Amino acid sequence: MIDGTNQKVTTEHLRKNAYLYIRQSTIRQVVENAESTKRQYALRQRAIAAGWGDEQIQVIDSDLGKSGASKDREGFQKLVTEVGLGRAGIVMGLEVSRLARNSTDWHRLLEICAVTRTLILDEDGIYDPSHFNDRLLLGLKGTMSEAELHMIRARLVGGMLNKARRGELKLRLPIGFIYDAHNRVRLDPDKQVQESVKLLFKTFRQVGTAHAVLKEFTRQGLTFPKRIYDGPHKREVIFSKLTYSRIFQVLKNPRYTGAYVYGRRSHERKQMSGRPHVRYLPRDQWQSFILGANEGYISWEEYEENIRRLQENSTTRLDRAKFPPREGPALLQGLATCGRCGTRMTIHYRHRRGELAPDYCCHGSGIHRGEILCQSIPGDVIDRIVGELLVELMTPATLEVALAVQEELQARIDEADSLRFKQVERAKYEMELARRRYMRVDPDNRLVADELEAEWNNNLRELKETQAEYERKRREDVLSISEEQRKKILALVTDFPKLWKDKNTPERERKRMARLLIDDVTLVKEEKISVHVRFKGGATKSLNVTIPKRAWEERVHSPEVIAEIDKLLDHHTDGDVASILNERGFISGMGKSFDGRRVSKIRRAYNLRSYYYRLRQKGLLAMGEIRERYGVHRMTVARWRNIGKLKSYRYDDMGRYLYEDPGDSITRSKSISDAKKHECSTMSIGGAV
């Protein structure tokens, strides 16, 4: 290649510019590996020796401190652009790894150089990508450069994993921990930092949700420590307001248990965008997990309980089984299940009789298949009977049975533990037998010795796995209850009903108590509401509840009341009817007593004829009709009513009357009265004369 250098450089190449690409992978290399940078800048002399003028040489060094595998190299993009536009006669780089560390960028550059007949120069010589042999050699160099990067990374990662498996890899510690002079992990000696972390875990144990922890810290005006890792205040601890994401970081970090953990996350790359995608791995896939590596703030059991709570509280999971207990009065929030489609039921609140009442609604069909509401069930009556059921079941006999069942389970567990321990003993015997066989063999007989050594190693591995499985099962099967715990459980018989019925007990706490006893409640609404309660441990209870009346149905009056009102209206006004109904013990549809206004509304709602209308049908006359018929003043009519000449009937509660037609009696009385008046007036005139 070097011998044919002068033949490859033509006048056409010399008329174009020469581009010198300079790159170092990190800023630290730029500072410490200065010799490599000098060697790259020295390639200018190679271009001048090949015939390019000093003013034609363009230096691109804007990618200093960037990896050759990265996608955001502006200098490399500029180089590819200049080559594609045909402005470059030659591209210079100290070696292929300086230009690119991945095959995609390298082969793209080769393709463009081949099309524009641009040369490539490195320390070994000048290459023409348009020639097959040169292109083949450049392709091999690019592949070797990428493989070299992979090998470097593999060696580095392998060393890190080896140290991590021993728990010796130094990692960034969460707030609350520090490294001492011997690189051992210790609790932060700052008492304020320690107490802040402990308070966060304690508050979460009490309130049960991350949002409630945030509200509690905000309500009390508490701050939370944070360590600064960049800038002039590096490694300093500051106290600021606690945030929602910060709570999750602390609760989900297993280092707070004192465990050494490495490899919890997998950094994958999305297929199209190329941006890293972080995925949290299950515990059996962690690279390193050493329990009890140092002192912690919580136990591993409490950490797992916190993770379980956070998963239950999550409202964004597709397979969410329960919701976190909120402040609303719905007792079965997150526990109610539709008995028709199996979907978890949601809650709608409404005001009923001046109080907030829940409805358990199933939207499964409506959401997934565009159908109408599956079923909606009034929740107040369901909550009431489930609460009564819990109080009823919390009896001494029930708890004694539960404790007896627990003791039986413990006995079975002990039997299984004994069998598993025998398996460990058998594995230990097999291992000792293989060891003795290996120790008795002639060391010079390598064929037999190697076989027996392999058998011994296999038995050692089996013994280790059997012991680990035995210990794991033993930790899972711990169910024993001490005498003190037994007394506390029996004390719940008296404490639980009092606490449940206490008006000062928050609704959220009632929901938590219900979740400690109930797995789920299945609801089916047909002629009646079927309630199937499944308790912790598998016990079930089925109840049937009458469907409560709707609001308008509650306002419907009984047929007996309507018939009685219709009968009384033949002889009484609305107010009198109300008084008689109250005396006879009748009540309205809403359970209230009667008054004139309520009777009037009922009369109009059920199209009952009023007392006035009934009197008019009997032929009774109004005052205006009496005055018109007999030509008298209204005061005269009132006087006739008072002295009994007119028979009157009060038809409303305002004191208005209807009158029977008096006929000839009023006519004769009126004629006599008129004659007397005429005689008196005549005598007065005669006397005057």
LUMLUMRO-487542 format. One record per residue (C-alpha): x, y, z. Coordinates in steps of 0.001 Angstrom, whole numbers, padded with zeros to 6 digits, always signed. Each point is the difference from the previous one (the first is absolute). Layout:
N
XYZ...
END
This chain:
689
+000000+000000+000000+002758+002410+000878+001826-000688-003234-003005+001008-002080-000717+003188+001887+001218+002455-002632-001928-001804-002763-003311+000358+001918+000262+003766+000527-001055+001727-003224-000347+003609-001080-003747-000261+000523+000590-000940+003640+002446+002847+000510-002482+002574-001292-002293-000875+002928+000531+000541+003709+001606-002425+002425-001990-000648+003200+001774-001025+003194-002383-001581+002541+001196+000029+003625-001806-001735+002879+000664-001231+003527-002583-002128+001825-000124+001917+003304+001026+003342+001436+002355-001860+002318+001804-001465-003008+000248+003453-001538+001699+001260+003155+002173-003001+000871+000713-001609-003399+001424+003093-001652+002415-002023-002138-002849-001617-001920-001454+003422-000787+003404+001218-001231+000328-003013-002291-003404+000762-001529+000866+003639-000663+003307-001150-001512-001869-001605-002895-000069+003480-001598+003607-000607-001068-001019-003212-001748-002566+001921-002040+002507+002736-000842+002511-002652-001080-002642-001531-002277-000514+003328-001795-002698+001926+001835+000605+003571+000974-000135+001109+003622-003047+002207-000679-001855-002995-001487+000186-002057+003166-003161+000275+002104+000274-001223+003603-003190-001336+001657+000593-000414+003733-003431+000825+001449-000480-003647+001063+002792+000000+002561-001323-001725+003117-002714-002010-001798-000193-003747-000502+000310-001405-003501-003149-002078+000585-002191+002986+000854-002598+001389-002404+000343+003709+000813+003438+000724-001490-000409+003326-001778+003524-000069-001408-000497-003402-001630-003330+001119-001471+001729+003054-001469+002719-002235-001479-002578-002299-001644-001823+003056-001391+003170+001454-001556+000893-003353-001543-003510-000457-001372+000096+003452-001615+003238-000959-001802+002160+002597+001755+002457-002478+001538+002933-001464-001849+001262-001969+002973-001181-000813+003531+002689-000467+002645-000145-001747+003342+002640-001514+002236-001768-003372-000203-003405-001403-000820-001089+000104+003670+000421+003800-000020-002509+000338-002840-002615-002479+001275-000479-002764+002521-003085-001544-001594-000406-001665-003373-003025+002085-000984+001833+003353-000017+003185-001483-001449-001595-001770-002982-002202+003011-000729+003150+002124-000227+001628-002599-002282-003035-000035-002316-000009+003785-000332+003789+000128-000523-000282-002642-002712-002678+001961-001843+001871+003326+000194+003429-001689-000515+001338+001417+003265+003188-001512+001454+000473-001106+003615+003315+000390+001829+001205-001518+003277+003402-000791+001500+000371-003077-002253-000595+001733-003332-002532+001379-002485-003026-002004-001168-002443+000422-002849-003445-001353+001045-000989-000267-003667+002557-002849-000375-001151-003397+001218+003199-000999+001799+000278+003304+001866-003656-000098+000910+000307-003576+001251+002937+000962+002193-001793+003066+001356-003081-002119+000776+002118-002479+001948+001615+002832+001918-003415+001401+000904-001228-003404+001174+003130-000493+002099-000423+003470+001490-003574-000772+001035+001050-003381+001387+002805+001698+001933-002513+002326+001622-002144-002992+000925+002982-001797+001546+001018+003070+001981-003526+000392+001334-000265-003722+000762+003220+000064+002022-001093+003067+001937-003510-001311+000645+001378-003417+000941+002258+001547+002607-002866+002057+001379-002304-003038+000196+002668-002042+001739+000421+002671+002669-003764+000469+000225-000578-003710+000662+002329+000297+002969-001706+003197+001119+003190+002029-000431-000991+002214-002938-000365+003530+001296-003375+001397-001020-001746+003310+000573-001822-000246+003295-003497+001352+000602-000519+002761+002505+000394-001280+003540+003173-002030-000686+003680+000921-000331+003327-001763-000533+002388+000054+002933+003802+000210-000181+000201-003732-000813-002638+000214-002792-002572-001746+002156-003630+001100-000148-001246+001695+003150-003096+001959+001000+000431+003721-000463+001290+001424+003302-002200+003058-000534-002920-000666+002350-002349+002269-001933+000595-002027-003154-000568-003254+001876-003182+001184+001685-001400+001352-003285+000446-003353-001742-001423-001928+002953-002980+002354+000171-000791-000583-003680-000162-003769+000475-001964+000368+003240-002524+002336-001625-000487-002393-002918-000695-002835+002430-002689+002129+001624-001742+001584-003002+000615-002676-002639+000409+002149-003152+002769+002158-001428-002428+002855-000604-001072-000043+003648+003667+000106+001058+000510+003080-002159-003084+001674+001488+001174-000751+003538+003477+001451-000592-001523+003063-001673-002535+000485+002798+002707-000048+002646+002406+002109-002070+002715-002684+000039+002935-000136-002414+001994-002949-001306+003776-000287-000574+001567-000153-003449+003638-000478-000962+001450+002129-002814+002227-001894-002446+001028+002781-002407+001127+003592+000128+001912+002012+002579-002037-001485+002882+000737-003592-000968-000651-002611+002734-001716+002535+002238-003363-000857+001575-002843+002480-000306-003551-000167+001358-002881+000830-002318-003698-000783-000404-000835-003647-000460-001329-000965-003442-002185-002846-001204+002736-001578-002121+002474+000265+002869-002296-002067+002216-000121-002740-002626+003777+000022-000358+000448-000584+003722-002748-002606+000381+001121-002038-003020+003729+000035+000799+001063-003325+001623+003210+001576+001345-002025+001374+002907-000339-003598+001261+003790-000277+000277+000193-002286-003049+002656+000350-002701-001724+000028-003385+001425+000343-003509-001659-000486-003383-003593+000856+000902-000510+001825-003291+000514-001009-003593+000943+002772-002433-001482-000951-003335-000247+002009-003200-003238+000587-001795-000071-001344-003512-000786+003241-001831+000998+002972+002137+003243-001465+001363-000532+001637+003373+000715-002185+003045-002970-001659+001612+000344-000898+003680-001787-003152+001150-000062-001219+003601+000820-003696+000305-001501-002547+002409+002120-000905+002992+001149-003369-001393+001648+001835-002919+002060+002468+002057+003730-000271-000572+000776+000175+003711-002163-000223+003091+001613-000246+003450-002477+000284+002853+001268+001607+003212+003136+001487-001548-000238+002997+002313-002282+001658+002529-003311+001157-001427-003063+002053+000862-002647-002693-000538-000151-003786-000223-000237-001875-003285-003515-001161+000911-001130+003600+000469+001558+000943-003351-001966-002744-001772-003163+001117+001794+000606+003581-001157+000440-001169-003601-003207-002024+000234-001879+003024+001319+001312+002230-002762-001079-002536-002610-003481-000199+001505-000204+003788+000139+000964+000379-003649-002975+001227-002054+001842-000180-003340+000454-003784-000109-002121-001819-002568-000500-002933+002367-000747+002022+003080-001852-002045+002588-000355+002562+002766+000093+003710+000436+001566+001774+002957-002509+000857+002738-001219+003580-000372-002033+002374+002134-003411-000803-001497-002612-002038+001911-000002-002956-002469+001112-002918+002196+000566-002438-002884+002149+002320-002090+002329-002242-001999-001692-003155+001391-003334+000002-001862-000058-002268-003076-002746-000279-002609-001633-003432+000137-000985+000191-003674+003218+000830-001840+002630-000292+002761+001220+003587-000374+001097+002019+003012-002808+002448+000801+000538+003738+000253-001693+002486+002322-002324+002900-000681-001015+002248+002876-003321+001825+000291-001872+001931+002658-002850-001873+001626-001969+001278+002984+002634+002649+000579+002903-002488+000120+002565-001268-002496-000977-003491-001149+001975-002315-002339-001179-002011-002990+002046-002988-001209+000035+000123-003797+001395-002397-002608+001194+001657-003212+001753-003078-001386-002375-000522-002916-000315+003698-000699+003744+000593-000141+001172-003124-001821-002958-000743-002285-001835+003316-000251-003077-001351+001768-002216+001532+002639+000750-000107+003718+000284-003615+001212-001566+000656+003410-000221+002691+002642-000674-000913+003634-000753+002375+002904+002960-000298+002334-001234+001347+003324-002128-003050+000794+002787-002366-001158+002558+001766+002188-002333-000167+002971-000605-003770-000166+003682-000765-000717+001010+002115+003002-002541-001808+002174+001335-003318-001306+003565+000896+000955-001063+001030+003505-002087-003155+000327+002856-002274-001057+002471+001636+002381-001040-002246+002907+002076-002082+002455-001211-003230-001588+001001+001142-003463+003461+001043+001111+000474-003226+001959-000862-001977-003120+002397+002129-002047+002775-000580+002520-000736-003727+000046+000185-000098-003784+003266+001921+000163+001427-002500+002477-001050-002848-002282+001705+001713-002912+003102+000483+002126+000017-003704+000822-000197-000860-003688+002773+002455-000729+002177-001606+002643-000569-003396-001592+000957+001349-003421+003026+001711+001519+001110-003310+001503-000240-001698-003398+001964+002774-001698+002675-000220+002702+000339-003731-000729+000673+000926-003630+002800+002268+001191+001411-002815+002131-000111-002399-002955+001775+002532-002240+002623+000498+002710+000521-003782+000224+000406-000290-003775+002539+002817+000063+002006-001634+002833-000094-003339-001801+001319+001592-003198+002711+001779+001996+001149-003234+001637+000126-001759-003370+002107+002785-001423+002362+000016+002988+000614-003802-000285+000863+000014-003708+003624-000284-001184+001106+003550-001009+001938-001417-002959-003144-001537-001475-001156+003318-001507-002876-001494-002028-001742-001326+003100+001050+002957+002172-001444+002556-002441-003303-001883-000188-000299-000260+003779+000935+003669+000426-002720+001009-002454-002490-002173+001905+001054+001641+003276-000449+003480-001488-003476-000896-001286-001011-001300+003430+001337+003183+001621-002066+002085-002400-003127-002068+000685+000538+000315+003758+000327+003765-000274-003171+000282-002101-001933-002304+002339+001068+001997+003067-000917+003286-001686-003438-001341-000946-000497-001326+003543+000844+003396+001540-002241+001838-002444-002969-002245+000725+000675+000247+003731-000149+003822-000141-003232-000111-002003-001683-002475+002345+000451+001925+003249-003538+000118+001432+000512-000572+003709-001851+002311+002386+001261+000752+003469-002255+000090+003050+000224+003787+000110-001049+000241-003645-002857-002400+000725-001287+002273+002788+000198+003026-002290-002000-001825-002664-002703-000977+002478-000096+003601+001265-001224+001018-003444-003408-001424+000920-000709+003004+002202+002192+002587-001730-001135-000599-003571-003767+000724+000393+000705+003140+002034+002490+001262-002551-002265-000881-002932-003060+001777+001412+001899+003030+001284-001062+003073-001989+003492+001454+000346+001574-002944-001873+000969+001256-003491-001573-001745-002986+003473-000790-001308+000794-002009+003154-003242-001961-000303+000982-000919-003548+003400-001187+001168-001574-002152+002698-002361-001474-002581+002922-000820-002304+001738-001847+002805-002993-002359+000200-001504-000038-003519+001503-001040-003318-002868+001173-002208-003793+000399-000149-001958-001122-003071-003256+001866-000703-002870-001081-002287-003166+002063-000393-003117-001918-001015-003310-000100+001881+002171+000396+003070+003653+000911+000465+002166-003093+000522+003077+000733+002105+002770-002637+000062+002779+000842+002472+003323-001875-000237+002139+000330+003118+003730-000385+000437+000794-003682+000166-002775-001090-002379-003147+000132+002163-003098+001386-001725-003348+001480+001006-003008+000651-002249-002766+002500+000747-003117+001216-001793-001004+003635+000341-003232+001623-001061+000593+002672-002603-000477+003364+001736-002603+002322-001374+000999+002738-002380-000464+003591+001026-003250+000387-001885-001253-003350+001296+000587+001147+003564-002308+002942-000662-002824-002292-001154-002752-000135+002638-001701-003209+001004-003370-000845-001610-001631+000053+003443+001023+003633+000501-001339+001014-003412-003312-001786+000598-000370+001589+003434+000681+003491-001384-002537-000547-002790-002594-001061+002545+000665+002887+002387-000170+002602-002777-003746-000667-000259-000525+001885+003261+003232+001807+000949+002464+002593-001215+003690-000758-000663+001070+001207+003457-002704-001998+001757+000935-003087-002023+003642+000405+001100-000993+000252+003678-002201-003098-000214+002750-001987-001763+002520+000924+002684-002466-000984+002741-000530-003386-001659+003785-000636-000281+000454+000277-003755+003371+001222-001413+001132+001147-003432+002202-001958-002385+003106+001726+001432-001051-000886+003562-001179+003477+000941-003253+001287+001528-002660+001809-002039-000961+003637-000295-002410+001876-002269+002635+000758-002608+001130-003669-000242-003626-001170-000350-000545+002598-002720+003061-001259-001929-001130-003609+000344-003482+000950-001190+001364+001660-003118+002555-002780-000661-002648-002768+000170-002773+002042-001703-002298-000079+003017-002962+002382-000034+000209+002755+002574-002615+000594+002684-001050+003188-001852-000628-001892-003224-001970-002675+001781-002219+002634+001688-000576+001759-003289-001147-003264-001530-002639-000183+002744-001376+003359-001172+001418+002311+002625+000323+003663-000928+002790+002462+000456-000490+003365+001703-000025+001845-003311-002753-002199-001307-002125+000599+003150+000439+003775-000298-000877+000010-003681-003030-002218+000447-001478+001911+002950+001429+003483-000571+001536+000362+003461+003287+001265+001331+002750-002437+001019-000396+001138+003611-003617-001069-000191+001065-003426-001190+002454-000209+002872-002754+001006+002459-002365-002594-001410+002746-002625+000431+000612+001067+003587-003674-000035+001021-000571-003324-001734-002156+001154-002905+002623-001399-002408+001550-003418+000481+003716+000375-000799+002995-002318-000455+003635+001102+000426+001763-001432-003062+003641+001056+000675+002352+000900+002821-000269+003742-000727-003543+000325+001370-001917+000144-003289-003499-001540-000297-002494-001486-002379-003771+000228+000674-003054-002111-000529-002749+001647-002055-002593+001257+002588-002793+000183-002586-003343+001754+000937+000867+000487+003655+002508+002710-000826-002453+001588-002508-002828+000246+002557+002358+001288+002667+001371+002559-002391-003609+001204-000987-001029+000437+003656+003177+001917+000689-000591+002283-002982-003653+000716+001083+001106+000935+003482+002572+002320-001378-002628+001661-002248-002477+000465+002882+002635+001592+002184+000992+002409-002705-003713+001007-000617-000612+000741+003666+003045+002138+000098-001200+002067-002959-003560+000422+001517+001314+001148+003311+002204+002508-001713-002952+001369-001883
END
